[in-house]
Amino acid sequence: MEIREPDTVDGDAVRDVAGRSLRASYALSPDAIEVLVGDRQSDERLRELAEMERGVFVVAARDDGVVGFAQGEVDDEGHGNVRWHHVAPEARGEGIGTELFEHVESALLDRGAETVRAHVLGDNMEGAQFFERFGYAEAGTTEVEIDGATHAVNLFLQESETDAEPGDERTAPTNVPETVEDEGETLYVDREAEIPGDKGPFFELYSDAARESLYAYWCSHSENVVAAGDDLGRLECSDCGNVHRADEWDDGYL
């Protein structure tokens, strides 16, 4: 796998990766994804980005083609902005997302950025957790319109730029229990079945030690039991407001 600048024929591959990544990781409708990719990743837009003196556009390529890409630019105020960072679902878990981010972060600094910022749609909780691993913390929210609907965009800054600590709003539990008690009943936690939430992950709870009969979910932020989600798999903790978006469009990030 190599990180390289895109070829003139990579546009279709970039749009394919973007579309599939968005469908796998974001609580966006298919129509909104089609509009977003068509607008922000058009051939004209990709050419403009590739020709920008202070722009960064790289792809992650293997023998079987492009499996990821990242884009950003340095603005007039000296901020390096990472706006697109995607890995194809089948290529996640191989460190490609990390290599892409490290490359684009370094490239932005080389192009004169005094700081680097990451912009993450609020519909993607895994993306927020990813950037926190690099010492970034959420520092504000803006809005973007996609297909006629307004969506929140979370801004992540380097820890030194903000009073927030990485993960302040999203608890990453260091010790997930093997069992929890609920109304006098012992429930068994599947610590491998982690489900992302906006304040911290949920974990599946089973009524049997073999973990075969799913009972409910455990919220790591409030440390409380959460009943089964709706038909699309949406979970919400009534104690702390932690939310996992619908599985119809939300599944994983890297």
QUIJO-V388828 format. One record per pair of residues at least 6 apart in sequence whose C-alpha atoms are under 7 Angstrom apart, sorted by the first residue. I is the first residue (numbers start at 0). GAP is how many residues later the second one is. If there is no record, write none. Layout:
BEGIN
I | GAP
I | GAP
END
This chain:
BEGIN
0 | 59
0 | 60
0 | 61
1 | 58
1 | 59
1 | 60
2 | 55
2 | 56
2 | 57
2 | 58
3 | 54
3 | 55
3 | 56
4 | 52
4 | 53
4 | 54
5 | 52
5 | 53
10 | 32
12 | 53
13 | 55
14 | 22
14 | 26
16 | 50
16 | 51
16 | 70
16 | 71
17 | 19
17 | 68
18 | 14
18 | 18
19 | 68
20 | 65
20 | 66
20 | 67
20 | 68
21 | 11
22 | 226
23 | 65
23 | 225
23 | 226
23 | 227
23 | 228
24 | 99
24 | 224
24 | 225
24 | 226
24 | 227
24 | 228
25 | 97
25 | 98
25 | 223
25 | 224
26 | 96
26 | 97
26 | 218
26 | 219
26 | 222
26 | 223
27 | 221
31 | 114
31 | 115
34 | 112
35 | 110
48 | 6
48 | 8
49 | 6
49 | 7
53 | 19
53 | 20
53 | 57
54 | 17
54 | 18
54 | 19
55 | 15
55 | 16
55 | 17
55 | 48
55 | 51
55 | 52
56 | 13
56 | 14
56 | 15
57 | 11
57 | 12
57 | 13
58 | 7
58 | 9
58 | 10
58 | 11
59 | 6
59 | 7
59 | 8
59 | 9
60 | 6
66 | 20
66 | 21
66 | 24
67 | 18
67 | 19
67 | 20
68 | 16
68 | 17
68 | 18
68 | 31
69 | 14
69 | 15
69 | 16
69 | 30
69 | 34
70 | 11
70 | 12
70 | 13
70 | 14
71 | 9
71 | 10
71 | 11
71 | 12
72 | 7
72 | 8
72 | 9
72 | 35
73 | 6
73 | 7
73 | 34
73 | 39
77 | 34
77 | 35
77 | 36
78 | 34
78 | 35
78 | 36
78 | 37
78 | 38
79 | 28
79 | 33
79 | 35
79 | 36
79 | 37
80 | 35
80 | 36
80 | 37
81 | 35
81 | 36
81 | 37
82 | 35
82 | 36
86 | 10
86 | 167
91 | 162
92 | 161
96 | 157
104 | 11
115 | 41
116 | 38
116 | 39
116 | 40
117 | 37
117 | 38
117 | 39
118 | 34
118 | 35
118 | 36
118 | 37
119 | 7
119 | 8
119 | 33
119 | 34
119 | 35
120 | 31
120 | 32
120 | 33
121 | 30
121 | 31
121 | 32
124 | 71
124 | 72
124 | 73
125 | 70
125 | 126
125 | 127
126 | 126
131 | 34
131 | 35
134 | 23
134 | 24
134 | 31
135 | 20
135 | 21
135 | 22
135 | 23
135 | 30
136 | 19
136 | 20
136 | 21
136 | 22
136 | 27
136 | 28
136 | 29
136 | 30
137 | 16
137 | 17
137 | 18
137 | 19
138 | 16
138 | 17
138 | 18
138 | 23
139 | 14
139 | 15
140 | 11
140 | 12
140 | 13
140 | 14
141 | 10
141 | 11
141 | 12
142 | 7
142 | 8
142 | 9
142 | 10
143 | 6
143 | 7
143 | 8
143 | 9
144 | 6
158 | 6
158 | 7
168 | 30
169 | 28
169 | 29
169 | 30
170 | 28
170 | 29
170 | 50
171 | 28
172 | 47
175 | 15
176 | 12
177 | 10
177 | 11
178 | 7
178 | 8
178 | 9
178 | 10
179 | 6
179 | 7
179 | 8
180 | 6
186 | 18
186 | 19
186 | 20
187 | 17
187 | 18
187 | 19
187 | 20
187 | 21
187 | 23
188 | 14
188 | 15
188 | 16
188 | 17
189 | 13
189 | 14
189 | 15
190 | 12
192 | 10
192 | 11
193 | 7
193 | 8
193 | 9
194 | 6
194 | 7
194 | 8
195 | 6
195 | 48
196 | 45
196 | 46
196 | 47
197 | 44
197 | 45
197 | 46
198 | 22
198 | 43
199 | 20
199 | 21
200 | 18
200 | 19
201 | 15
201 | 16
201 | 17
201 | 18
202 | 14
202 | 15
202 | 16
203 | 12
203 | 13
203 | 14
204 | 9
204 | 10
204 | 11
204 | 12
204 | 13
205 | 6
205 | 7
205 | 8
205 | 9
205 | 10
206 | 6
206 | 7
206 | 8
215 | 9
215 | 10
215 | 11
215 | 12
216 | 8
216 | 9
216 | 10
216 | 11
217 | 6
217 | 7
217 | 8
218 | 6
218 | 7
218 | 18
221 | 17
221 | 18
225 | 11
228 | 6
231 | 14
231 | 15
231 | 16
232 | 13
232 | 14
233 | 10
233 | 11
233 | 12
233 | 13
234 | 8
234 | 9
234 | 10
235 | 6
235 | 7
235 | 8
236 | 6
END
